[in-house]
Structure formats: C-alpha cells, structure tokens
Amino acid sequence: MKARNIAFGSIYAAISIVLISSSAMFADDLFLLIFASLPLIALTDQFGRRMGLLAYCVISVVTFLIFPLRISTTIFILLFGPYSILRDSFKNKKVLNMVFHLSLLFGLASLSYFVITYLLNLNFKYSVFLVVFGFFGLLLYERFVEYFVRWYKRIILRQRWM
C-alpha cells in the first residue's frame, strides 16, 4: 500500500469515528450513522475493497472500545459498515446490482435487528411497525448512497490533488 492511500484511509476513518461517536452521544441518531458510512463508501470506491476493509476494521474496533454495546455502534458494525464495503460487487450488471444491493441491505438489517433484540435483550414495543418503517428507510438509504457516489465521482475525484 502507498503512504497516500494509508493517509486518506486514516482521514476517512477518523471522520467516520467522529460521526459514530456523535451519534452515540446524541441518543443513537441514525442520520449520523448514515453519514458515518459515506466516508467508508468513498474510501472503498476510490482505493479499493482492501483499504475499505482495513478502515472498517479500525473503525469497528475503535468505536467498540469507546462505546461498547451501544445500539449505534452495533448497527454500524453489523449493517452500515459491511454494506459500505460489499456494495461494489456486481457493478456491471444493472438488474443483478439492484437485486444484490437490496438483498444485502435487508439481510444485514435483519441480522442487526436479531442481534439487537436477542443478544442485547432489548425489547422493541412496536416491532412490526419498526420493521416496515425500516424497510422504507433502507430503500431511501440505498438511493441516497447511489446519489452520493455519483456526486463523489463527478465532483471530488476530478480534483487534481486526489
């Protein structure tokens, strides 16, 4: 790995850690978790899956050491982090890409839901409502990520210093 890649990886990881920490401080805010996954997506698109996986491991360990067993930390480690790394599979085929993204997103969401409810022993009062609301939220998250990646590739990657 080049030193430039490691430097950008650490900068993007630090931004994600700050956003996850502020999400944990502000009553487990999901919007900050969504924004915390964007630097990891940009890092994976720009420098490859290997650098994204390394940054994801660093982010996961640091946030788990700072805020152990918090909902925001668990959701990032189980849902937003792996999705950020694995979303660039099946890039060339449009239909396979959309099916893969949605199945990956909902599979990771159901995994994080079961981990939060059963392992952390949290009982959600309106779980059916939360699942339906979460379904639409994940669809919006997928669209938001697609628009962010388009913007990032069009605006940021055209700069000379990148």
C-alpha positions in Angstrom: 0.0 0.0 0.0 1.1 3.5 -0.7 1.5 6.1 2.1 -1.0 8.3 0.3 -3.7 5.6 0.4 -3.0 5.0 4.1 -3.2 8.7 4.9 -6.5 9.1 3.1 -7.8 5.9 4.7 -7.0 7.2 8.2 -8.6 10.6 7.4 -11.8 8.9 6.2 -11.8 6.5 9.2 -11.3 9.4 11.6 -14.3 11.2 10.0 -16.4 8.1 10.4 -15.3 7.6 14.0 -16.2 11.2 14.9 -19.7 10.8 13.3 -20.3 7.5 15.1 -19.2 8.9 18.4 -21.5 11.9 18.0 -24.3 9.5 17.1 -23.8 7.6 20.3 -23.7 10.9 22.3 -26.9 12.2 20.7 -29.2 9.3 21.7 -28.2 6.8 18.9 -29.1 9.1 16.0 -29.4 7.1 12.8 -28.8 10.0 10.4 -25.3 10.4 11.8 -24.7 6.7 11.3 -25.8 7.1 7.6 -23.3 10.0 7.2 -20.7 7.9 9.0 -20.9 5.3 6.4 -20.3 7.7 3.5 -16.6 8.2 4.0 -16.2 4.4 4.1 -18.1 4.1 0.8 -15.9 6.9 -0.7 -12.8 5.2 0.5 -13.8 1.8 -0.9 -14.7 3.3 -4.3 -11.5 5.3 -4.5 -8.9 3.0 -3.1 -10.4 -0.5 -3.3 -12.1 -3.1 -1.1 -8.9 -4.0 0.7 -8.4 -0.4 2.0 -12.1 -0.2 2.8 -11.9 -3.4 4.8 -8.9 -2.2 6.7 -10.6 1.1 7.6 -13.8 -0.8 8.6 -11.8 -2.9 11.0 -10.2 0.1 12.5 -13.5 2.0 12.8 -15.2 -1.0 14.3 -12.5 -1.7 16.9 -12.2 2.0 18.0 -15.9 2.6 18.2 -16.5 -0.6 20.1 -13.7 0.3 22.6 -15.1 3.8 23.1 -18.8 2.8 23.2 -19.3 -0.9 23.9 -22.7 -2.4 23.4 -24.4 0.7 22.2 -27.2 0.4 19.6 -25.4 2.9 17.2 -22.1 1.0 17.4 -23.8 -2.3 16.8 -25.8 -1.0 13.9 -22.7 0.4 12.2 -20.7 -2.7 12.8 -23.4 -5.1 11.5 -25.3 -3.0 8.9 -23.7 0.1 7.5 -20.0 -0.9 7.6 -20.3 -4.2 5.7 -22.8 -2.7 3.3 -20.3 0.1 2.5 -17.6 -2.5 1.6 -19.7 -5.1 -0.2 -21.9 -2.7 -2.2 -19.5 -2.5 -5.2 -19.9 -6.2 -6.1 -21.8 -6.8 -9.4 -21.0 -3.4 -10.8 -21.5 -4.1 -14.4 -25.0 -5.8 -14.5 -27.8 -3.3 -13.6 -30.5 -5.8 -12.6 -28.1 -8.0 -10.6 -26.7 -4.9 -9.0 -30.0 -3.7 -7.7 -31.1 -7.2 -6.5 -27.8 -7.7 -4.8 -27.8 -4.3 -3.1 -31.4 -4.8 -1.8 -30.8 -8.4 -0.6 -27.5 -7.5 1.0 -29.0 -4.5 2.7 -32.1 -6.3 4.0 -30.0 -9.4 5.1 -27.7 -7.2 7.1 -30.6 -5.3 8.5 -32.3 -8.5 9.7 -29.1 -9.7 11.2 -28.6 -6.5 13.1 -32.3 -6.5 14.2 -31.9 -10.0 15.7 -28.6 -9.2 17.3 -30.1 -6.1 19.0 -33.3 -7.8 20.1 -31.9 -11.1 21.3 -28.3 -10.7 22.2 -28.6 -7.3 23.8 -32.0 -8.2 25.3 -33.8 -5.0 24.0 -37.5 -5.4 23.6 -39.0 -3.1 21.0 -42.6 -2.2 21.7 -43.8 -1.9 18.1 -41.6 -4.3 16.3 -43.8 -4.8 13.2 -44.1 -1.1 12.7 -40.3 -0.7 13.1 -39.6 -3.4 10.5 -42.0 -1.7 7.9 -40.5 1.7 8.7 -37.0 0.3 8.5 -37.8 -1.3 5.1 -38.7 2.1 3.6 -35.8 3.7 5.4 -33.3 1.2 3.9 -34.7 1.9 0.4 -34.2 5.6 0.9 -30.7 4.9 2.2 -29.8 2.9 -0.9 -31.0 5.8 -3.1 -29.0 8.3 -1.0 -25.9 6.2 -1.3 -26.2 6.0 -5.1 -26.6 9.8 -5.4 -23.7 10.3 -3.1 -21.4 8.0 -5.1 -22.4 9.8 -8.4 -21.7 13.2 -6.8 -18.4 12.0 -5.3 -17.2 10.6 -8.6 -18.2 13.7 -10.6 -17.1 16.4 -8.2 -14.5 15.2 -5.7 -12.5 12.8 -7.8 -11.9 15.3 -10.6 -9.7 17.4 -8.3 -6.0 17.3 -9.1 -4.8 16.5 -5.6 -6.9 13.3 -5.3 
